[in-house]
Each structure stands twice: as structure tokens, then as C-alpha cells.
Amino acid sequence: MSLDDLHLNLRNLTPDDYPQLKTLMDRVYHDIGGAWPKLTIDKLISEFPDGQILIEDDETIVGVALTALVDYDEFSNPHKYDDLIGKRETILNDPEGDAMYGLDVLIDPAYRGYRLGRRLYEARKELCRSMNLRAILAGGRIPNYHQHADELSPTEYIEKVSRKELHDPILSFQLANDFLVKRLLRKYLPEDEKSQGFATLLEWNNILFEPAERVLETRRTQVRVAAVQWQMRELASVEAVLEQIEYFVDALSGYQSDFAVFPELFNAPLMGLQDRAAQLDQLAAIRFLSGFTEQFKSELSRMAVSYNINIVAGSMIEEREDGKLYNVSYLCHRDGSMESQSKLHITPQERRDWVIEGGDELRVFDTDAGRVGIMICYDVEFPELSRLLADQDMDILFVPFWTDTKNGYLRVRHCAQARAIENECYVVLCGSVGNVPSIKNLDIQYAQSSVFSPSDFAFPHDAVLAETTPNTEMIMFSDLDLTRLTVVRSEGSVTNLKDRRKDLFDLRWRDWSWKSGGRQDEH
């Protein structure tokens, strides 16, 4: 048969289709009893019409998938085929069921080789997702087992099929369609002599399933992030900086953004409020800058609440009680709460000129728009950090940065893009531009703020969702679909997180609390 002769159509089964269905089932299932009675099929169609799917060529039925609704807890445990059947061969469809059970998938032998079974399985999966069901279950026959029963146990046979050392027309097909063998079923269908009564309990897990009791608590799946590519400039007063910040927050909020992101040390030009002689002492100048941090934290938190937007407040210098200085990013939630993430890896310039200390905590933050992490500039060049965050189900990584030259910027950019790919998350890069020659270490800036995604079919071909014009003050928006992250982590072309060889290596965060009298531990 030529592909040019095919005119395929996918639709739901109706009672009028029974004569053709019976002919097909008698032909395919001649060894296990043939077709279901018309009464059985009519009742199944009336109770679960969406679950009965067929493929027709012109008006000839060439493939069918029959499905029932079941209770997951009951049928994900050992059972027999008869547990699905009531009196007079009635299929026990459970209208309150939280899972689908694949009863039959059959393809006309003349149409095999056209991947029609895969079409039916994809239609089932889409239905499972749209109905918010937990999983698709199936009792899978192993019809080639009788050829190997003398030398292999059923478990050994299943393992060899899984490793593709043997082929089984049903089990091999199920495994190729992302089903996993959950357990061996004994005496599942005793009359199935080819399988010798054995079957596999197969499961396809709906990774997007949300239990009914959690529907009101379900997290956002569509998130809008906005970044301010901030221009460093000479400033006349603190009020002038805060006025400029509020201008941007107001604008981003007007576009219903969930996050507003600012660059690293975006308020650094305030060092210019000192006289020129005082600025020459770099340590004194950076301590002077830290004196504005509490005021900025208070004002940014107010803006987050007033404009109903979460603010990633770039980073600012924080002086702690022991007199040590830290480079800290603040997450101002729109509910009024505030959390912080210190820069962990300090650049040679920060250590040399400003005596900045590195922090010792790394966190994922729960927000009303996903689980997020923050890495300040240099930190994103250390892949261990983002992997630790990915292990805590981070969705979005924010990277406020400050670089002076293009090669410095490219180090941050390329590492940030690698973090998005290897951790299957979104990365938002936000930097500053402009020139302030009058302030030491602020004389030049280079930035092109960007949003990166994993690299797979659901995302842009270059894995770049948005980016700004280089070295120009502007704002940037990007809409992030968190559901796509869930799918790519489980069903992507590659699954970086899932495929890690944890039998060969692991990664742990070291707890140094023992230094202050606690017990040393690792987690």
C-alpha cells in the first residue's frame, strides 16, 4: 500500500461502528476469543465516549484503542483481567476513576508499519492530560513468551525485552511508547496460552497531574519576567535613584509582570555623592555605599507591595554586625516579605579593592510564580551551585550581573546558558550599562540582558527567549511556561537531570555550622 493512498482520520468510536469493529477484533484477537459483544461496546461508549478512539482510512476502521476509567490505587496493584469485567461481559468503567486503563489497542495487519498504534497512544496521553488523570495503566500480554518459556522465567524474559535482546510485539511497543513495567501479573488472562497467563502491569505517568484537593493551591504555570538593563549614571541624590527605580517598577507592573529584575550593585553610583578625595579610598567608599542599603530595602519592599510585583533587587552591599561586607541580592515578595541571597564567590577585584566576603548559604525561594534561585554574576560560573538548586526543583534562576568588558560579559552569558540547558530551567540574566568615569571601578560597563531556556523542541531553536540591545538602557519582557519544564525534564529529547549517573557521583552542600559549636554534617 502506498502512502499516497492513505486518507487517515482520528475520531471517537460510535455505536454505528460496531460491525467494522467486530470484524477487526475477530481478525486480530482470534486466539483469545475475538470481539467484545455489541452490548459491551455500546455501554463503554455511553459511559466514557472520549476514551474510545479509532483511526479510519477513508471510512474503513484500521485501528482502535478502547479505554476505561479506573481507581489508580486498586489497579496499580496486582490484579487480573477479570477484575475489569462484570456480569454479561460488562466492562467496569468507574466514572470517578483517577486513571485510564488501556483495554485494547489493535491495528489492522494490513496497516502495520505506519505507526498507527503510536497515534492512538499519543491521543490517549493527550486525553489523560486534559482530564487531569493520574496515569494510564495497562495489563500487557507477552505473546512471544511461549517461545522462550523453557529457558527463561517471565521476569528474565521481560528484562531481555527491555534491553532489546528479544522482541515482543506488545511489550516492545509499550516500552517504546514511554510505558514502564511496574510489576509482573500472574494468571492475568489464563486463556492467553502464548503469554502462558502472564502479563506486565504497565504505567505511563501523567507528570502534569494535580490532585483535586490541590486545585486551589496549584502553582502558576505562566510567568512573566521583566528585567531592567539599568544605566549607571552620575546621581545628584538618593531620592533621584529611588525615583528612577520606581519609574521602572511602575512600568513593569503595568505590563502585569510577575518579577522585576535589577542588575548587580545597581546603586553603586551613590559612591559619587562623596567628594572626589574620599572616593579614592575604595574600602571607605564601599562602606559608604552600604549605608544606603537599609533605606533601599525598605523602599523596594514598599514598591513590591504597592505595584503588586516581586522584585529581585539586583544586589547591594550589606555591612553586618561583625563589620564584614557582603554583596547581597534581596527578593522582595509582593506580599511584603523579603528574603536574601549573598554572593558566594567573590571576584579578585571585589576582594582586593572592597574586601567583600563570600556568603555561606544557598537557597531556593518559593514565590507565587514558581520556585526561584538567585546567583550574583560570578556565581553562575560555578556549575555546582545551580545543580544543587535544580535538585530542589528550581524553575527560574535569576542572575543579576555587572561586567565591564565584552569578554567578561561573555563568560557570564555562556555559563548562564549552560546552566539553563544542563539544569532544564529558565535563566534570566540582567546587567547594567553606561559609563561613570568620575567613580573608580564604574568607568565602563558592558551588558546584553537575556532570558535562556532549555534546548529542546518546546523552546526557541537557539534557546534564547528574549534579549536586549547591547549597552542600551531598556526593559525586557519574557513569558515563561513552567509546564514546559515539567515535560522536558521527563519526556525531552534528552533528560539531563534524570539521566545523571548517581551511582558514579553525587553532589552535596557542606554544612559548616560545627565551626560555631554545632555538629558537622553534609546534606
N, C-alpha and C positions, 0 to 999 in steps of 0.2 A: 504493500500500500504506500502510495506517495504522500509526502507531507502536504503537497498541493491539493490533495483530495480531501483533507480533513477540514471539517467545519465544526469545531468543538464549542460546547456551551455548558457552563456550570450553573445548576439551579437546584432547588429543593424538590424532593420526591413528592408526588401526589398519589392519591388512591387510584387514579386512572392509569398510572404507570405499572400497576401490578402485573399484568400479563407479560410485559417485557422483563420485569424484574424476576419473575418466576423462571422464565426461560434461561436467563443469565445465571441465577443461583443454582438451578438444576445442573447446568453445564459445569460450573466451577466447583460446586460442592457435592459432586456425585458420590464421593467417598464417605461423606459424613451426613447423609440424609437429605441433601438438596435444599429446596426453597422453604422459607417460612410460609405458613398458611396466610391467606389474604387477611383473615381476621387479625392476626398478629401484627402485620404491617400496617393495616388501617388504624389500629389502636395506637401504635407507636407514632404514626404521622400526626394523629389528632392530639396526642399528649406532648410531643416535642417536635413540632414541624421543622424548626430551624436546624435540628441535628441530623436530618435525613437528606443527604446531598448526593446528587448524581452528575455525571458527565454524559452528554449526548453528542453524537456525531450526526449532524442534521437532526433527525428525530429518532435516532436509534440509540438506546441506552447502552453505553460501553463501559461504564464504571459507576460503582455505588459505594457509599460509606453510610452505614447505619450506626446510630449512636443513642445511648440512653443517659439520663441523669441519675447519679448515684450518690450515696453518702461516702465521702472520702475515707473517713476513719474505718468504715466497715470494709470497703473493697480494696483498700491499700494493704490489708492484711490477708492471710491465706483464705482462699475461698474456692468454690467450684463454679463451673458454668451454670449448673442448675440453680445456684443461688440467685441468678438473674431471671429465672423463669418461674412463672406462676402456673395456675391451672389453665388448661386448654392452650398451652404454649403461649401464654401472655408474657411479654417482656415487662419486668417490674421496673418501670420508669418512676423515679422519685422526683416529683415536681419541686421539692425543697432541697434536692441534692446540691452539693457544692463542688461536684466534679463530673466530668463526662466519662463515659465508659464506651470504648470502641468495640462494638459488637462484630461488625464485618466490614472489610474493605475488599472488594472484588473487582477485577478488571477482565473484560472480555479477552481471552487468549490471543485473538487476532490483533488486539491493540496494545499488547505488551511491548515495551521498548520505547514508548512515547512519554514515559514518566507521568502517566495519568494518576497513579497512586500518590505521587508526591503532591499533585494538585489537590487531591482530596484531603490529604493530611494537612496541607497549609490552610485549607478552608476550615478544617476542624480547629486548628490552632487559633485562627483569627476569631472564630466563634467563641472559643474558650476565653480569650482575652476580652472580647466585647461584653461577655456575660459576667465578667469578673469571677470566674470559677477557679478553683484551686489548681486543678490538674486534669490531664487526660490519662485515664488508666486503660489497660487492655490486657486480656489474657492471650498471650501469643503462642499459637501452636508452633511446634518444631518438627515439621513434616519429614525432614531428612534424617531425623534421629534414628529411625529403624535401620538405616544403612550402617550405623556405627555403634549400635547398642551392645554388640558383643564385646567390644574392646573399650568403650567409653561409658562412664556414668553420665547422667544428664548434665550434671554440673560441669564435668570436663568437656562435654560437647559444647555447652554454652560458652565456655571460656575460649575454646578453639574458634568458634564462630566470631566471637568478639574480637579476637586477634586476626581474623580473616584467614586463618589457616584452613577453615572449612567454610562452605557456603550453605546457608539455609534460606529458602525462598521467602520465608516470613520473618524470621529473626534478623537476618541480614538487612532486610528492607526496613524493619523497625529501628534498628540501630543507626542506619543511615539517615533516618528522619528525626534524630535527636532524642529518641526514647532511650531510657536507661533500664536495665534489668534490675528490678528491686528484689525479687526472690523467685525461687522455683516453686511451682504449684504442682502438687501430686493429685492424680485422679481428677484432673480438671475436666476433661472430656473423655471418659472411658472408651467411647466408641471410636476415638481417633487412634486407629491402630498404627498409623505411620509415626505419630508422636508418642506412641505407647502410653497414652493417657497423661503425659507430662505437658506442661506449658510454662512459659515465663510470665511473671507479673511485670508488666512494662509500665513506665510512667514518664510522661512529659510534664514537667513542672512549669506552671504559669508564673514567671518571675514578676509579673505586674499585679498579681493577686493582692487585694486588700480585704481583710476580714470585714464583715458587715459592721461589727461593733466599732471598727476604727474609721468608718467612712467620714465621720465628722472631724476626725483628727488627722485625716490624710494630709501629708505634706504637699506643698505646691509642686507642680511639675513643670510649669512655665515660669521662668525667672528672667527679669530684665535687669541687666547690669549696665552701669554708666560710669565712665572714667573721665576725669578732668586732666588733660595734658596741660599742666599748670606752668605758666611762665614766671620764672624768677625775675624779679624787678626790684629796684630801689623803692623803699616804702617810707612814708612820712610818719606813720603811727601804727600802733597795734590795731586800732579801730579800722584803718584802711584795709589791713589784711582780712580781718573778720568780715568786713563788708563785701570784699571780693569773694570770700568763701561762701557767704550766704547767697550772693548772686547766683553762683553755680548750683548750690543745693536747691534753690528755688526753681531754677531752670530744669534740673534733672528730675525733680519731683513732679513738675508739670507734665513730664512725659511718662508718668507712672512707673518710674524706675524703682526697683526693689533695693538696689545698692548704689551708693555714690562712692567712688574711689578717688583718693588723692595720692600724690606721689610721696616718696620718702623725703623727710625733712623739708616739706614744702614751705614751712615758715622760717627757714634759715635766713632769708634776707633781713629778719629783725635784728640780726647781729649788727647791721648797718646803722641802727639807732644809737650805737655808741660813737664816740668821737674816733677819728682815724687812728690816733695813737693807741687807744685801748684795744682796737681790733687786732693790733699786731701780736698781742698775747693770745694765741689761739685757745689755750685752755681756759683763760678768763672769758674769752668771747663765747665759747660754747656753754660755759656755766651761766653766762648772762642770758643766752637763748633759753636755757632750761627754766629760767624764772617765769617764762610766759606759759609753760605747759599746762598748769592747773587751770588758768583762765581759758585756754583753748579747749581743753577737755570739757569744761562746763558749757561753753558756748556751742560746741559741736554736738553735745548731747541734747542741748535745748533744740537745736536745729533738727536733729533726727526725729524728735517727738513732734515738733511744730509742723514739719514738712512731710511727716509720715514716710520716712525713708531710712534705711540702715546706712550708716556712714562708716567706711573704712578710712580712718583719719590718717592716711599715709603713715608717717612716723614723726615723732618729736623726741627731743632729748629730755630724759627724766633723771633728776638727781634724787637718790634715795637717802635714807636716814644715815647710812654709813658714809655719805659723801661721794659715793661712786656714781658714775654717769652711765646711762643705758640709752640705747636707741630703740624706742618702743612704738609699736603701732596700736591704735585704740579702735576697737569695734564698738561703735555707738549704736545700740539697737533702738528701733523706733518705739519700743515700749518704755524707754528711759533707762534701761540697764546698760552697763558698759563692761567690756572685757578687754584684755590686752595681750599682746604677743611681743616679746622682746626679740630683737635681732640676736641670733646665736653666734654667727660667725662674723667677726669684726675684720674689716679690711686693714691692710697695713697703714693706710693714711689715717683712718679713724683712731687706730691705736697710737700712732706716732704724734699726731697733731692735737687730738682731743682726749686721749686716754679713755676711750669708750670701753666698757666691759661687755662681754657677751652674756646673754641670759642663759638660764638652765632649765627652762620648761618649754614644752611643745604641746600645743592643744588643737583639737578640732572644736569648732564652735557651732552649737545648734542655733539656727536662726529660723524665722518664719518663712524663709525661702531657701531651705537646704542646709546641709552641713558644710561648713567652710573652714579653710585654713588660711593662714597669713604667713608669708615669708618675705622678709625685707631684703630686697636686692641680692646681695652676695649669698644669702642662704639658699637661694634656688639653684645655685651651682653645686650643691651637695645633695645628690640624689637620695641618700638615706633618709633625709628628713621627710620628703614628700611621700616616700614609700611607707613610712610609719603613719603618716596621716591617711594614706589610702587604705591601710589596714583598719582604720577607724571609720571607713565609709565616707570619706570626704567627697563632696560633689564639685566644689569650686575652690580653686586656690588663687588667692589674691597676692600679687607681687608688686607692691609699691617700690619703685627704684629711683636711683639718681646716678647717672653716669655722665662723665664729661666728654668722652670721645666715642667715635663710632665703634671702634674695636671693643671698648668696654661695654657699650650697649649690646653689641652682637654676642658677647659672652652670655649676658643675661638672657637675651632673646632666645638663642639656640638652646640653652639649658631649660628655659621655661617651656619651650615647645616639646622638648624631650620629656619633661615631666608630665605634660598632658597626654602624650602617647603611651608612655610606659605605665602610667597610673590610671589611664582611662577616666580622665576627669577634664573639666574646663580649667583653663588658667587665664587670669586677667592681669595683664601687665600694664602698669601705669607709671609714667615718668614725667620729668619736668624739662622745660626748655628755657631758652633765653640766656642772657649774659649780664652779670653784675660785676664789672671789673673792679669796682671800688671795695669789694669784700673778698678777702683771701679765701681761696678754695671754691668760690662761686663764680669765677670769671667766665667759664663756658659750661654749657650743658648740651647733651645730645639725647634725643628720645624719639621713638615712634611707638606709642602705646598700642597694644594689640590684645585680641582675645583668641586663644588657641583651643582646639578641640582634639579629641582622639582622631586618628587617621583611619577612617573606615567609610563604608558606603553611605551611612546615615549623615555624614558630615561633609563640609566642603572638600573639594579634591585636594587642596593644599593644606587642609586642617587649620585654616585661618578664618575665623568667623567675622572679624572686624579689625580694622587698624586705622590709625590716624595718618595725616600728612606729617612727615618728619619735621621736627623743630618748629612747629606752629602751635600756638595756644588754641585749643579747641576741645570740644567734648565728643565722646564716642559712646555709642549705644550698641548693645548686642542682646538678643533674646536667646536664652539657653533652655533647652529641652532636657530636663533631668531624666525623663523616661528613656531617652536615647542612651544615656549612660547605663541604665539598668540592662537594656537589651544588649549593648555592645559588650558588657562585661560577661554576659552569659552566652550570647549567640553570635558574637562578632566573627569576622574573618579570621582574626587571631584573638586570643583572650589572655592578655599579658598577665593579669593578676591571677587568674585561675590556673595558669599553666606553670607557675613558679615551682621549681624543684625544692620544695621544703624538706625533702628527705636529704638534700645535699647542703643546704644553707638556711640560716634564719637571720632575723634582724631584731634586735631588742633595744629598748631605751634604758639606759643605765640610771639607776636612782642613787644619787649621792647624798641622801638625807643622813646617812651614817656619819657624815662629817660633823653634823651638829648634834650627835648623840643618838641618832636613830640607827636602825639595822640596815646594812647594805642589802639591796635586793635588785633584781632585774625583772623587767616585765616587757 
